[in-house]
Amino acid sequence: MSLQENIRTLDSQGISGREIARRLGISRDAVAKYADQKDFSPAPAAPKARPGGSVLTGFEHIIEGWLVDDQRRNYKQRHTAKRVFDRLVEENSYLGAYSPVQRFVRRWKAANRQAGEGFTELIWPPGTVQVDFGQAEAILAGIRQVLHIFVVTFPFSNMRFVQAYRGETAECVAHGLRTVFEHINAVPRHMVFDNATGIGRRIGTRVVETKLFGVFKLHYRSESRYCNPYSGHEKGNVENAVGFLRRNFMVPEPEAATLEGLNEVLMAKCDALAATVHYRKGLVLGELFTQDVAACLELPGVGFEAVRYESRRADRTGNLLVDGNTYAAGSSFHGRMLTVGLGHETVQILDEHSEPVRTFPRVFGKQAETIFDPASLVPLLVTKPGAWSHSPLRTVVPNPVRDWLDKAAATDRRRLFNAVDAASGTTGFNHAIQAADTLIQRGDEPDMAMLGMLARRLADGTEPPAANVDLSVYDTFTTLNTTTGEVA
């Protein structure tokens, strides 16, 4: 029994306060306090004011002026308690400690908080997705890279899907959404984005979508909505999912040979989440996700090709400027109006009749060097072999061939470039250069007939690997006449 209970029990038995104090070994004041107390109902703890605020005397109106002025400023550029303290010291010769300033700012903000401030719980119906990008590192083909992870979540069921890309363009968004749609075999009715990232731009209160994403929505009959500025909580489900997937799927950094291989692994891990239990509803995510899918639209019969086409005029060297990077169509296309097809992973150049000319891996960000297909530079070197010394092709040609070309006369260079150009058309540039490299190392003359034949064999996989041949076996078939010194 507690001391208070003992006091009241003895008091109820008519025992005097002096005797109760003697029996329990406590003061008579303590006995009187608990014996006479009328109400023992629980009450909230009363806050205790901390002393020391007097050091702010004379500074209160300055701090209040700053905080009131903050109400019309951007939320992310308002005074913190630390900034208030720093300004008091720098501008007003404040000599007190930081703690009183911190307590004053906290009390002022609590007393002046508006009724409409804070967040409200949002209820998301089935068939709605939230979309966002994050960043994470991965190792592709042994090279560590920063990738943009594209996350699509279903807030109703909390199912999450992720794909990795090298950029955050409308082409990446459209390709990522198509991948998820085809994976679940359904199209969400509503898509919620953060401030039109990658698929448009906000002008005041109006969002202008890219043409590509506009036709993407027409293709799948889905609708889009965008969060208000500085209101990331409106899509908090996907914000949390970005962090969850990065911590659980990308730690330690995943390794894969290709980006496609990495995305297959990520999608398999997302499917495994269906066996987990919803953090709040207590049901398996897979069961809830069936309701999400049931509320979605059907897939159209044809998948959407996320390619953006633009017209570009090639300069006098046959190069095109695309998103700040230079791509080489080839010198024969100088001055011509070409079409560029921008996909999520590739850049394709087409001629005036929409026939493919070149296809390159798409470069995101700025690259100083021209992106080129080595085969496109060979025809120019056939007619201008003297340009070899300063040609971009020189940096990608292996050493034996490069040394041979550096020392060769113009006619010999032209002959080799002619042979490589002819072989590249049927076997590809790499096999043609590999054939030239093999012939030069053997000491043979790399003419057109020999180079073309060897390149075809290399492309078909019928050329045996080079090996050191032991010729000593032929010594067993020879005999030496010791009388005449002749070999028989």
C-alpha positions in Angstrom: 0.0 0.0 0.0 1.2 3.5 -0.7 2.0 6.0 2.1 -1.0 8.2 1.1 -3.3 5.2 1.3 -2.0 4.2 4.8 -2.6 7.8 6.0 -6.2 7.9 4.8 -6.9 4.3 6.0 -5.7 5.1 9.6 -7.5 8.5 9.5 -10.8 6.7 8.5 -10.3 4.5 11.7 -10.4 7.6 13.9 -6.7 7.5 14.8 -5.3 11.0 15.6 -2.9 12.7 13.4 -0.1 12.7 16.0 -0.5 8.9 16.3 -0.5 8.4 12.5 2.7 10.4 12.2 4.3 8.4 15.0 3.3 5.0 13.5 4.4 5.9 9.9 7.5 7.9 10.9 6.4 11.0 9.0 5.6 14.7 9.9 2.2 15.8 11.1 2.0 18.3 8.2 2.2 15.4 5.7 -0.5 13.5 7.6 -2.7 16.7 7.6 -2.1 17.2 3.9 -3.3 13.8 2.7 -5.9 13.2 5.4 -7.7 16.5 4.5 -7.3 16.3 0.7 -10.8 16.2 -0.9 -10.0 15.4 -4.6 -7.6 12.8 -5.9 -8.7 13.0 -9.5 -5.9 13.0 -12.1 -4.9 16.5 -13.4 -2.5 17.5 -16.2 1.0 18.5 -15.2 1.3 22.3 -14.9 4.1 23.8 -17.0 6.9 25.3 -15.0 8.2 28.7 -16.2 12.0 28.6 -16.5 13.8 31.7 -15.1 16.4 33.6 -17.0 14.2 35.4 -19.5 15.1 38.8 -18.1 18.3 38.9 -20.4 15.9 39.5 -23.3 14.4 42.6 -21.8 14.5 45.3 -24.5 15.0 42.8 -27.3 11.5 41.3 -27.3 10.0 43.9 -29.7 12.9 43.4 -32.1 12.4 39.6 -32.2 8.7 40.0 -32.6 9.1 42.3 -35.5 11.3 39.8 -37.4 8.8 37.0 -36.7 5.8 39.0 -37.8 7.6 40.0 -41.0 8.3 36.3 -41.6 4.6 35.7 -42.1 4.7 37.2 -45.6 7.9 35.4 -46.6 8.6 32.1 -48.3 8.2 29.3 -45.7 11.8 28.1 -46.3 13.3 31.5 -45.8 12.0 32.4 -42.3 13.9 33.0 -39.1 15.0 30.1 -37.1 15.8 30.5 -33.4 19.5 30.2 -34.3 19.2 32.9 -37.0 17.4 35.2 -34.5 20.2 34.7 -32.0 22.9 35.4 -34.6 21.2 38.6 -35.7 20.8 39.8 -32.1 24.5 39.3 -31.5 25.6 40.9 -34.8 23.2 43.7 -35.1 22.0 44.5 -31.5 25.0 43.6 -29.3 23.1 40.9 -27.4 25.3 39.4 -24.7 23.0 36.6 -23.4 22.9 32.9 -24.1 21.1 31.1 -26.9 18.6 29.2 -24.7 16.4 32.2 -23.7 16.2 33.2 -27.4 15.2 29.7 -28.3 12.5 29.5 -25.7 11.1 32.9 -26.6 10.8 32.0 -30.3 9.2 28.7 -29.5 6.6 30.4 -27.2 5.9 33.1 -29.7 5.4 30.7 -32.6 3.1 28.5 -30.5 1.0 31.5 -29.4 0.7 32.9 -32.9 0.0 29.7 -34.8 -3.0 29.9 -37.1 -5.9 27.5 -36.8 -5.5 26.3 -40.4 -1.8 25.5 -40.1 -0.5 21.9 -40.1 -1.4 18.9 -42.2 -4.5 16.9 -42.7 -4.7 13.2 -43.3 -5.4 12.4 -46.9 -7.5 9.4 -48.0 -6.5 7.9 -51.4 -9.0 5.9 -53.4 -7.9 2.7 -55.2 -6.5 3.1 -58.7 -4.5 6.3 -57.9 -0.7 6.5 -58.0 1.9 9.0 -56.8 5.1 9.5 -58.9 8.5 10.9 -58.0 12.2 10.7 -58.6 15.1 10.1 -56.2 18.8 9.5 -56.6 20.9 6.5 -55.6 24.3 5.0 -56.6 24.7 1.7 -58.3 27.6 -0.2 -60.0 27.0 -1.0 -63.6 29.6 -3.0 -65.5 32.0 -2.3 -62.7 31.5 1.5 -62.8 29.9 3.4 -59.9 27.2 5.7 -61.2 24.6 8.0 -59.8 21.2 6.9 -61.1 17.7 8.5 -60.9 15.3 6.1 -59.3 11.8 6.5 -60.7 9.2 5.5 -58.0 5.5 4.8 -58.5 3.4 4.0 -55.4 -0.3 3.1 -54.9 -1.2 4.9 -51.6 -4.3 2.8 -51.0 -2.4 -0.5 -50.8 1.1 0.9 -50.3 2.5 -1.2 -53.2 5.7 0.4 -54.6 7.5 0.0 -57.9 10.9 1.4 -58.8 13.0 1.6 -62.0 16.4 3.3 -62.5 17.3 5.8 -65.2 20.2 8.0 -66.2 18.0 11.1 -66.3 14.7 12.7 -65.3 13.2 13.6 -68.7 9.6 13.2 -70.0 10.9 10.2 -72.0 12.1 8.5 -68.8 8.8 9.2 -67.0 6.7 7.9 -69.9 8.9 4.7 -70.3 8.8 4.1 -66.5 5.1 4.4 -66.3 4.6 2.2 -69.3 6.9 -0.4 -67.7 4.8 -0.4 -64.5 1.5 -0.4 -66.3 2.5 -3.4 -68.4 3.9 -5.2 -65.3 0.6 -4.9 -63.4 -1.5 -5.2 -66.6 -3.5 -2.1 -65.7 -3.5 1.7 -66.0 -4.2 3.9 -62.9 -6.9 6.4 -63.4 -5.2 9.2 -61.6 -1.5 10.1 -61.4 -0.1 12.7 -58.8 3.2 14.4 -59.6 5.4 16.9 -57.7 5.4 20.2 -59.5 5.6 18.7 -63.0 9.2 17.4 -62.6 10.4 16.1 -66.0 7.1 16.3 -67.7 6.4 20.0 -67.8 6.9 23.4 -66.1 4.8 25.5 -63.7 4.0 29.1 -64.7 2.3 30.7 -61.7 -0.6 28.4 -60.8 -0.7 26.8 -64.3 1.2 23.7 -65.3 2.2 23.4 -68.9 2.9 19.7 -69.8 5.3 18.6 -72.5 3.7 17.5 -75.7 5.1 14.0 -75.3 3.4 13.5 -71.9 0.2 15.0 -73.2 -0.1 12.3 -75.8 1.0 9.7 -73.3 -2.1 10.5 -71.2 -4.3 10.4 -74.3 -2.9 7.0 -75.2 -3.6 5.5 -71.8 -6.7 7.6 -70.9 -5.2 8.5 -67.6 -5.4 11.8 -65.7 -2.7 13.8 -64.0 -2.7 16.2 -61.0 0.2 18.2 -59.6 1.0 19.1 -56.0 0.9 22.7 -54.8 4.3 24.4 -54.6 6.2 23.6 -51.3 3.5 20.9 -50.5 5.4 17.7 -50.8 3.1 16.3 -48.0 0.4 16.0 -50.6 2.2 13.0 -52.0 3.9 11.8 -48.8 3.4 8.2 -49.7 5.8 8.3 -52.6 8.2 10.6 -50.7 8.5 7.9 -48.0 8.7 5.2 -50.6 11.8 6.9 -52.2 13.6 6.7 -48.9 12.4 3.2 -48.1 13.4 1.7 -51.5 16.8 3.5 -51.4 17.6 2.2 -47.9 16.3 -1.4 -48.6 17.1 -2.0 -52.3 20.2 0.1 -52.8 22.2 -0.6 -49.7 24.8 -1.8 -50.3 25.0 -0.5 -53.9 23.6 -3.1 -56.2 25.8 -4.4 -59.0 24.6 -5.4 -62.5 26.1 -5.8 -66.0 23.5 -3.4 -67.6 20.8 -1.0 -66.5 18.1 -3.3 -67.9 19.5 -6.1 -65.7 19.4 -3.9 -62.6 15.8 -2.9 -63.4 14.7 -6.5 -63.6 16.2 -7.2 -60.1 14.5 -4.0 -58.7 11.1 -5.1 -60.1 11.4 -8.5 -58.6 12.1 -7.0 -55.2 9.1 -4.8 -55.6 6.9 -7.8 -56.3 8.2 -9.4 -53.1 6.7 -6.5 -51.1 3.2 -7.9 -51.8 3.7 -10.5 -49.1 4.3 -7.9 -46.4 1.5 -6.5 -44.1 0.2 -3.0 -44.4 1.6 -0.8 -41.6 -1.9 0.5 -40.6 -4.6 -1.7 -42.1 -3.2 -5.0 -40.9 -3.8 -6.7 -44.3 -1.4 -8.2 -46.7 -0.4 -5.7 -49.4 -1.1 -8.1 -52.2 -4.8 -8.4 -51.1 -5.1 -4.6 -51.0 -3.4 -4.3 -54.3 -6.0 -6.4 -56.0 -8.5 -3.6 -55.2 -6.1 -1.1 -56.7 -5.8 -3.1 -59.9 -9.6 -3.6 -60.0 -10.1 0.2 -59.9 -7.7 0.8 -62.8 -8.3 1.1 -66.5 -7.5 -1.7 -69.0 -4.3 -1.5 -71.0 -4.6 -0.5 -74.7 -3.6 -3.0 -77.3 -0.4 -1.1 -78.2 2.3 0.1 -75.9 3.3 3.8 -76.0 6.7 4.5 -77.7 8.2 7.3 -75.5 10.2 9.1 -78.2 10.3 12.8 -78.8 11.1 13.9 -82.4 12.7 17.2 -83.2 14.2 18.7 -86.4 17.8 19.8 -86.5 20.1 21.1 -89.2 23.5 19.6 -89.3 26.5 21.9 -89.4 29.2 21.8 -92.0 30.9 18.9 -90.2 27.7 16.9 -90.1 27.2 17.4 -86.3 23.9 18.1 -84.5 23.4 19.9 -81.2 20.9 18.0 -79.0 20.2 19.0 -75.4 23.5 20.8 -75.2 25.5 17.8 -76.5 27.0 17.3 -80.0 26.2 14.1 -82.0 27.9 13.3 -85.3 25.6 12.2 -88.1 28.5 12.0 -90.6 30.2 14.5 -92.9 27.9 13.5 -95.8 24.9 15.0 -94.0 26.4 18.5 -93.6 23.9 21.3 -94.0 20.9 18.9 -94.3 17.8 19.1 -92.2 17.5 15.9 -90.1 15.2 14.5 -87.6 16.3 13.5 -84.1 14.4 10.9 -82.1 15.0 11.2 -78.3 14.3 8.1 -76.3 14.9 7.4 -72.6 18.2 5.6 -73.5 19.0 6.4 -77.1 19.3 9.2 -79.6 18.4 8.2 -83.2 19.2 10.4 -86.2 16.9 10.0 -89.3 17.3 11.5 -92.7 14.8 13.6 -94.7 12.9 10.4 -95.6 12.7 9.3 -91.9 15.2 6.5 -92.6 17.5 5.8 -89.7 21.1 7.1 -90.1 22.7 6.7 -86.7 21.8 5.5 -83.2 23.7 6.6 -80.1 23.4 6.0 -76.4 21.8 9.1 -74.9 24.1 11.3 -72.9 22.5 13.2 -69.9 24.2 16.3 -68.6 27.0 18.1 -70.5 29.8 16.3 -72.4 32.5 18.3 -74.0 33.5 15.7 -76.6 31.4 14.9 -79.7 29.4 11.7 -79.5 30.1 9.8 -82.7 29.9 6.4 -84.4 33.4 5.5 -85.5 32.1 4.0 -88.8 30.6 7.4 -89.8 34.1 9.0 -89.8 35.8 6.5 -92.1 34.4 7.6 -95.5 35.7 11.2 -94.9 39.2 9.7 -94.1 39.1 7.8 -97.4 38.9 11.1 -99.3 41.0 13.0 -96.8 43.6 10.6 -95.3 45.7 13.6 -94.1 43.0 14.4 -91.5 43.8 11.2 -89.6 46.3 12.9 -87.2 43.6 15.1 -85.7 40.5 12.9 -86.3 38.4 11.8 -83.2 38.7 8.3 -84.7 42.3 8.1 -83.7 41.4 7.9 -80.0 39.3 4.8 -80.4 41.6 2.8 -82.7 43.8 0.2 -81.0 47.5 0.7 -80.8 48.9 -1.5 -83.5 46.5 0.0 -86.1 47.1 3.5 -84.8 50.9 3.2 -85.1 50.6 1.7 -88.6 48.4 4.6 -89.8 50.6 7.2 -88.1 53.6 5.9 -90.1 51.8 5.0 -93.3 51.9 7.1 -96.5 48.7 8.8 -97.6 48.0 6.1 -100.3 48.4 3.3 -97.8 46.1 5.1 -95.3 43.5 5.5 -98.0 43.7 1.8 -98.9 43.3 0.7 -95.3 40.4 3.1 -94.7 38.8 1.9 -97.9 39.1 -1.7 -96.7 37.7 -0.9 -93.2 34.8 1.1 -94.7 33.8 -1.7 -97.0 34.0 -4.3 -94.2 32.1 -2.1 -91.7 29.0 -2.1 -93.9 28.6 -5.9 -93.5 30.3 -6.8 -90.3 30.4 -3.6 -88.2 33.3 -1.3 -87.4 34.6 -3.2 -84.4 35.1 -6.4 -86.4 36.7 -4.5 -89.3 39.2 -2.8 -87.0 39.8 -6.1 -85.2 40.6 -7.7 -88.5 43.0 -4.9 -89.4 44.7 -5.3 -86.0 45.1 -9.1 -86.5 46.6 -8.7 -90.0 49.1 -6.0 -88.9 50.2 -8.0 -85.9 50.8 -11.0 -88.2 52.9 -8.8 -90.5 50.5 -9.1 -93.4 49.4 -6.3 -95.7 45.9 -5.2 -94.7 44.3 -5.1 -98.2 40.6 -5.1 -98.9 40.2 -8.7 -99.8 42.1 -10.2 -96.8 40.6 -7.7 -94.3 37.0 -8.2 -95.5 37.3 -12.0 -95.4 38.8 -12.0 -91.9 36.2 -9.5 -90.6 33.4 -11.8 -91.8 35.0 -14.8 -90.1 35.4 -12.8 -86.9 31.7 -11.6 -87.1 30.6 -15.2 -87.7 32.8 -16.6 -84.9 34.6 -19.0 -87.3 38.1 -17.4 -86.9 40.1 -19.5 -84.4 41.9 -17.6 -81.7 45.6 -16.8 -82.4 48.0 -19.2 -80.7 51.8 -19.9 -80.7 52.6 -22.8 -83.0 55.3 -25.2 -81.9 57.3 -25.9 -85.1 59.8 -28.3 -83.4 57.6 -31.2 -84.4 58.9 -30.9 -88.0 62.4 -31.7 -86.8 61.5 -35.3 -86.3 60.9 -35.7 -90.1 64.4 -34.5 -91.0 67.8 -36.3 -90.9 71.2 -34.9 -91.2 73.8 -36.6 -93.4 77.0 -36.3 -91.3 79.2 -37.0 -94.4 77.9 -34.4 -96.8 76.2 -32.1 -94.2 73.0 -32.2 -96.2 69.5 -32.4 -94.6 67.4 -35.2 -96.0 
